[in-house]
Amino acid sequence: MCMEKWGKSISRCVACIVVAAATMGFSMQYISECTLEYDEGRKAYEDFVDGLTDKDVVIFSQTHTSFISVYQPERSFYINGYKPYKLPFENVTALEDAGALSDVEGRIYYMDFVENTPVVFEGLTLQEKLKFHYMYYDFVIYESGNLSL
């Protein structure tokens, strides 16, 4: 009888330790993800986009960089090359040739990851405008004054 009580006590103690460890692990992961989601990089990006006019154009280098457009669903963006058919963002359009940019009255911006070399259309010269870190990535936004075709 004493052994049965002792066994139940150990089982309960182990169960409590497992639950406490799982709760602590979940809490630490949740705090880590919240820190990533609401860091200063997102604010820098949103401040930049909020400062754009309706005549300005933003081109994403690839599908992965276009994911950040989820924060501005009312704004239109381009993705360099083609738009994958499974990309769910309605506000992102494929930009397949430079001719689509010939009527742009505002500034042209190109967004990429810092470690990449921008692949842009001939006649589009870029200067670094903003670098920021968001989630796990380092982004850079380039500015082009105009397109000379």
C-alpha positions in Angstrom: 0.0 0.0 0.0 2.8 2.4 0.8 4.5 1.6 -2.5 1.3 2.3 -4.4 1.0 5.8 -2.9 4.7 6.4 -3.5 4.3 5.4 -7.2 1.3 7.7 -7.6 3.2 10.6 -6.0 6.1 10.1 -8.4 3.8 9.9 -11.4 2.0 13.1 -10.4 5.3 14.8 -9.8 6.7 13.8 -13.2 3.4 14.9 -14.8 3.6 18.3 -13.1 7.2 18.7 -14.3 6.3 17.8 -17.9 3.4 20.2 -17.9 5.5 23.0 -16.3 8.3 22.5 -18.9 5.9 22.5 -21.8 4.2 25.6 -20.5 7.5 27.4 -20.1 8.7 26.3 -23.5 5.5 27.5 -25.2 5.6 30.8 -23.3 9.3 31.4 -24.3 8.5 30.6 -28.0 5.4 32.8 -28.0 7.4 35.7 -26.6 10.1 35.1 -29.2 7.6 35.1 -32.1 5.9 38.3 -30.8 9.3 40.0 -30.6 9.9 39.1 -34.2 6.5 40.2 -35.4 6.5 43.6 -33.8 10.1 44.6 -34.1 11.4 48.0 -35.4 12.0 46.7 -38.9 8.3 46.4 -39.6 7.8 49.9 -38.4 10.6 51.2 -40.6 9.0 49.4 -43.6 5.5 50.6 -42.8 6.8 54.2 -42.4 8.5 54.0 -45.7 5.4 52.7 -47.5 3.2 55.2 -45.8 5.4 58.0 -47.2 4.9 56.8 -50.8 2.5 58.6 -53.2 -0.1 56.9 -55.4 2.2 57.6 -58.3 5.1 55.6 -56.8 5.8 52.0 -57.7 7.3 49.2 -55.6 8.8 46.2 -57.3 9.5 43.0 -55.3 12.5 41.0 -56.5 10.8 37.6 -56.0 7.9 35.8 -54.4 9.4 35.6 -51.0 10.1 39.3 -50.7 6.5 40.0 -51.8 5.1 38.4 -48.6 5.6 41.6 -46.7 2.9 43.2 -48.9 0.3 41.5 -46.7 0.6 44.6 -44.4 -0.7 47.0 -47.2 -3.5 45.1 -48.9 -4.9 48.4 -50.3 -1.7 49.3 -52.1 -0.6 47.8 -55.5 2.8 46.2 -56.0 4.8 44.5 -58.7 6.8 41.3 -58.6 9.8 41.1 -60.9 9.2 38.5 -63.6 6.2 36.4 -63.2 3.6 35.9 -60.4 3.2 32.3 -59.3 -0.4 31.2 -59.7 -0.5 30.1 -56.0 0.6 33.5 -54.7 -2.6 34.6 -52.8 -1.9 38.4 -52.7 -4.4 40.2 -55.0 -2.4 43.4 -54.7 0.8 42.0 -56.4 1.0 41.9 -60.2 3.7 40.4 -62.5 6.1 42.9 -64.1 7.5 41.1 -67.1 9.0 44.0 -69.1 10.2 47.5 -68.6 7.5 49.0 -70.9 5.0 48.7 -68.1 7.1 51.3 -66.2 7.2 53.8 -69.0 4.1 55.7 -67.7 5.2 55.9 -64.1 5.0 59.5 -62.9 6.4 58.9 -59.4 9.5 57.1 -58.1 10.3 53.5 -58.7 11.4 51.4 -55.8 12.9 47.9 -55.9 12.9 45.6 -52.8 15.2 42.7 -52.3 17.1 40.8 -49.6 20.4 42.5 -48.6 22.5 39.5 -49.7 21.2 39.5 -53.3 22.4 41.5 -56.2 19.4 43.3 -57.7 18.3 41.9 -61.1 16.5 44.7 -62.8 15.5 45.9 -66.3 18.0 47.7 -68.5 17.8 51.4 -68.0 16.7 51.2 -64.4 19.5 52.4 -62.1 19.2 51.9 -58.4 20.5 53.6 -55.3 20.1 52.2 -51.8 17.3 54.0 -50.0 16.5 51.9 -46.8 17.8 48.8 -45.1 15.8 47.1 -42.4 15.7 43.7 -40.6 12.3 42.0 -40.2 11.5 38.6 -38.8 14.6 36.6 -39.9 15.5 38.6 -43.0 17.5 41.6 -43.9 15.8 43.7 -46.6 17.0 46.6 -48.7 14.9 49.0 -50.7 16.5 50.7 -53.7 15.2 53.8 -55.4 15.3 54.7 -59.1 14.7 58.3 -60.2 13.3 57.3 -63.6 13.5 54.7 -66.3 15.5 55.6 -69.5 14.3 53.3 -72.2 
